[in-house]
Amino acid sequence: MLELALVGPWIFFMFVGALDWGLIAYSLISVQTAARTAATYTATDGTTAADASGACSLVLAEMRKVSNVGSGTTTCAASPVVVTASAVTGPDLAAASRVSVTYTMIDLIPIPGLLPRRFTITRQVTMRVRA
């Protein structure tokens, strides 16, 4: 009992940290995948290069299982998901599309010095327009 009383809080602390890191990793992967999917759509031709609403629907479809998005989130203009799409000139001076996805996570259990209470993840993808 004494050993459990001494080691128990550390095991609980490590479990909470592992759970938080898992949520962060899943969110990072989901945001990157959603940004890539939306950029692939906007890069199909010049008319869709700045189609933020089409990009928003694809991003929300990719991120439905991420915490605090679910089926209740229908727009990408405010937290937790913000999506922007714009027509730009790429690094090779060709027409390109740039999609930016910003996701604000739920409040986590903070670990002083390691994990803050809330993360905001932003991923930006630039893809050459194919047409």
C-alpha positions as CSV (number, residue, x, y, z in Angstrom):
1,M,0.0,0.0,0.0
2,L,2.8,2.4,0.8
3,E,4.5,1.7,-2.5
4,L,1.2,2.3,-4.4
5,A,0.7,5.5,-2.5
6,L,4.1,6.8,-3.4
7,V,4.1,5.6,-7.1
8,G,0.4,6.1,-7.9
9,P,0.5,9.9,-8.5
10,W,3.5,9.5,-10.9
11,I,1.7,6.8,-12.8
12,F,-1.5,9.0,-13.0
13,F,0.7,12.0,-14.1
14,M,2.3,10.0,-16.9
15,F,-1.1,8.6,-18.0
16,V,-2.5,12.1,-18.3
17,G,0.6,13.3,-20.2
18,A,0.3,10.4,-22.7
19,L,-3.3,11.1,-23.2
20,D,-2.6,14.8,-24.0
21,W,0.2,13.9,-26.3
22,G,-2.0,11.5,-28.1
23,L,-4.7,14.1,-28.7
24,I,-2.1,16.6,-29.9
25,A,-0.5,14.1,-32.3
26,Y,-4.0,13.1,-33.7
27,S,-4.9,16.8,-34.2
28,L,-1.6,17.6,-35.9
29,I,-2.1,14.7,-38.4
30,S,-5.7,15.6,-39.0
31,V,-5.0,19.3,-39.7
32,Q,-2.1,18.4,-42.1
33,T,-4.3,15.9,-44.0
34,A,-7.2,18.4,-44.2
35,A,-4.9,21.1,-45.5
36,R,-3.5,18.8,-48.1
37,T,-6.9,17.6,-49.2
38,A,-8.2,21.2,-49.5
39,A,-5.1,22.3,-51.5
40,T,-5.5,19.4,-53.9
41,Y,-9.1,20.5,-54.5
42,T,-8.3,24.2,-54.9
43,A,-5.4,23.4,-57.3
44,T,-7.6,21.6,-59.8
45,D,-8.0,24.8,-62.0
46,G,-7.9,28.6,-61.9
47,T,-11.6,28.9,-60.9
48,T,-11.3,26.9,-57.7
49,A,-7.9,28.4,-56.6
50,A,-9.6,30.7,-54.1
51,D,-12.7,28.7,-53.3
52,A,-12.7,28.9,-49.5
53,S,-16.2,27.4,-49.1
54,G,-15.3,24.3,-51.1
55,A,-12.1,24.0,-49.1
56,C,-14.0,24.4,-45.9
57,S,-16.4,21.6,-46.6
58,L,-13.4,19.2,-47.4
59,V,-11.6,20.3,-44.3
60,L,-14.6,19.7,-42.1
61,A,-15.1,16.3,-43.6
62,E,-11.5,15.4,-42.8
63,M,-11.7,16.7,-39.3
64,R,-15.1,15.3,-38.1
65,K,-13.5,13.0,-35.5
66,V,-11.2,15.6,-34.0
67,S,-12.3,16.8,-30.6
68,N,-14.6,19.9,-30.6
69,V,-15.3,19.8,-34.4
70,G,-17.9,17.0,-34.8
71,S,-21.1,17.5,-36.8
72,G,-21.9,20.7,-35.0
73,T,-19.3,22.8,-36.7
74,T,-20.6,23.9,-40.1
75,T,-18.5,27.0,-41.0
76,C,-14.8,27.7,-41.2
77,A,-14.8,31.4,-40.3
78,A,-14.3,31.2,-36.5
79,S,-12.8,28.9,-33.8
80,P,-12.3,26.0,-33.7
81,V,-11.5,25.7,-37.4
82,V,-10.5,28.6,-39.7
83,V,-9.9,27.9,-43.4
84,T,-8.6,30.4,-46.0
85,A,-7.9,29.8,-49.6
86,S,-6.2,32.2,-52.0
87,A,-4.8,32.3,-55.5
88,V,-1.1,33.1,-55.4
89,T,2.0,33.0,-57.5
90,G,4.1,29.9,-56.6
91,P,7.8,29.8,-56.2
92,D,8.2,28.8,-59.9
93,L,6.2,31.9,-60.9
94,A,3.3,29.7,-62.0
95,A,-0.3,30.1,-60.8
96,A,-0.8,28.3,-57.4
97,S,-3.3,28.0,-54.6
98,R,-2.6,28.5,-50.9
99,V,-4.8,26.9,-48.3
100,S,-4.3,27.7,-44.6
101,V,-6.1,25.7,-41.8
102,T,-6.0,26.8,-38.2
103,Y,-7.4,24.6,-35.5
104,T,-7.8,25.4,-31.8
105,M,-7.8,22.4,-29.6
106,I,-9.9,21.8,-26.5
107,D,-8.5,22.7,-23.1
108,L,-6.0,20.0,-22.0
109,I,-4.6,19.2,-18.5
110,P,-1.6,21.5,-18.4
111,I,1.8,20.1,-17.3
112,P,4.0,22.9,-16.2
113,G,7.0,23.2,-18.3
114,L,5.8,20.7,-20.9
115,L,2.2,21.2,-22.1
116,P,0.2,24.4,-22.1
117,R,-3.5,24.4,-21.5
118,R,-4.6,25.0,-25.2
119,F,-2.8,24.5,-28.5
120,T,-3.5,26.3,-31.8
121,I,-2.3,24.4,-34.8
122,T,-1.8,26.1,-38.2
123,R,-0.8,24.3,-41.4
124,Q,-0.4,26.0,-44.8
125,V,-0.1,24.2,-48.1
126,T,0.8,25.8,-51.4
127,M,0.1,23.8,-54.6
128,R,0.5,24.6,-58.2
129,V,-2.7,24.9,-60.2
130,R,-2.8,22.1,-62.7
131,A,-4.9,23.6,-65.5
